[in-house]
Amino acid sequence: MNRSTPLAPPPSDSPRRGTFAAGPLVLVAFILVAALTRVLPHPPNFSPVAAIALFGGAYFASRQWAFIVPLAAMLLSDLVLASINGGLYASWFGGFGIWLGYACVALVTALGLRLRGKVSGFRVLGHALAGSVLFFAVSNFGAWLADPTYPATVGGLGMAYTAGIPFFQWTVLGTLFYSALLFGGFALLRHRLPALRAQTA
């Protein structure tokens, strides 16, 4: 009597399939914790926002989640800040600036996709600096468009960028600081838990 050879069961740790695999959950946790540090006292523009966008773009195996998670984390932290501060901050939700901020997050996440499978200290440094410049360029251009105190001229655009220069150093320092924490911390964790390598980009 012939017996058919039983099929081998599928591997339980298929790297990129499980929605609740450890790798994506760890990435979500890193990003949420970093985003919620926005509620802590900090210098103006010393923010994790660009860093979490780069980090999500670099490591989520799913490009869809690479965009969704940083944007959702930013929204959650904005809601927490609005509930704490209220008033003027809460009114920001009805303005042009919030959509520009989320557009910046999406653009920097797209920049982070270029790091997929190529993460190194030098490349993270370069992308963090590029992300900071991108935020500076887009946000101050938006300020020129939305703020009536800036004339709708080339000179007015120059005024908007000049006004943003004192804050740019904090944007750079914040992005570098949080990029070091996120990328460095996750690299150490992936070294200790090799399974995470198969579940992330």
SULURDA-V480952 format. One record per backbone hydrogen bond with DSSP energy under -0.5 kcal/mol. NH is the residue of the N-H (numbers start at 1). CO is the residue of the C=O. E is the energy in kcal/mol with one decimal. If there is no record, write none. Layout:
# SULURDA-V480952
nh: <NH NH>
co: <CO CO>
e: <E E>
This chain:
# SULURDA-V480952
nh: <4 14 17 18 21 25 26 27 28 29 30 31 32 33 34 35 36 37 37 38 39 40 46 47 52 53 54 55 56 57 58 59 60 63 66 67 67 68 69 71 72 73 74 75 76 77 78 79 80 81 82 83 84 85 86 89 90 91 92 92 93 94 95 98 99 100 101 102 103 104 105 106 107 108 109 110 111 112 113 114 115 116 118 124 125 126 127 128 129 130 131 132 133 134 135 136 137 138 139 140 141 142 143 144 145 146 147 148 150 151 153 157 158 159 160 161 162 163 164 165 165 167 168 168 169 171 172 173 174 175 176 177 178 179 180 181 182 183 184 184 185 186 187 188 189 190 191 192 193 194 196 197 198 198 199 200 200 201>
co: <2 11 14 14 18 21 22 23 24 25 26 27 28 29 30 31 32 33 34 35 36 37 43 45 48 49 50 51 52 53 54 55 56 61 62 63 64 64 65 67 68 69 70 71 72 73 74 75 76 77 78 79 80 81 82 86 86 87 88 89 90 91 92 92 95 96 97 98 99 100 101 102 103 104 105 106 107 108 109 111 112 113 115 120 121 122 123 124 125 126 127 128 129 130 131 132 133 134 135 136 137 138 139 140 141 142 143 146 147 149 151 153 154 155 156 157 158 159 160 161 162 164 164 165 165 167 168 169 170 171 172 173 174 175 176 177 178 179 179 180 181 182 183 184 185 186 187 188 189 192 193 194 194 195 195 196 197 59>
e: <-0.5 -0.8 -0.8 -0.7 -1.6 -1.6 -2.6 -2.1 -2.5 -2.4 -2.6 -2.4 -2.9 -2.4 -2.2 -2.7 -2.3 -0.7 -1.0 -1.6 -1.5 -1.5 -2.1 -1.6 -2.6 -1.7 -2.3 -2.6 -2.6 -2.3 -2.1 -1.8 -2.0 -0.6 -1.7 -1.1 -0.7 -2.3 -2.2 -1.6 -2.9 -2.7 -2.2 -2.3 -2.6 -2.4 -2.4 -2.5 -2.2 -2.5 -2.6 -2.2 -1.8 -3.1 -2.2 -1.3 -1.2 -1.7 -0.7 -1.0 -1.3 -1.6 -1.7 -0.6 -0.6 -1.8 -2.4 -2.2 -2.1 -2.2 -1.9 -2.2 -2.3 -2.6 -2.2 -2.1 -1.7 -2.2 -1.3 -1.3 -2.0 -1.3 -2.9 -2.7 -2.2 -2.3 -2.5 -2.6 -2.2 -2.2 -2.7 -2.0 -2.2 -2.4 -2.4 -2.4 -2.9 -2.7 -2.6 -1.9 -1.5 -2.3 -2.0 -1.9 -1.8 -2.6 -2.6 -0.7 -1.8 -0.6 -2.2 -2.1 -2.3 -2.0 -2.0 -2.2 -2.4 -2.5 -1.1 -0.8 -0.8 -1.0 -1.0 -0.9 -0.8 -1.7 -2.5 -2.5 -2.8 -2.3 -2.6 -2.6 -2.5 -2.0 -2.2 -1.9 -2.8 -2.5 -0.6 -1.6 -2.1 -2.3 -2.0 -2.0 -2.0 -2.7 -1.7 -1.7 -2.5 -0.5 -2.1 -1.5 -0.7 -0.6 -0.7 -0.6 -0.5 -3.1>
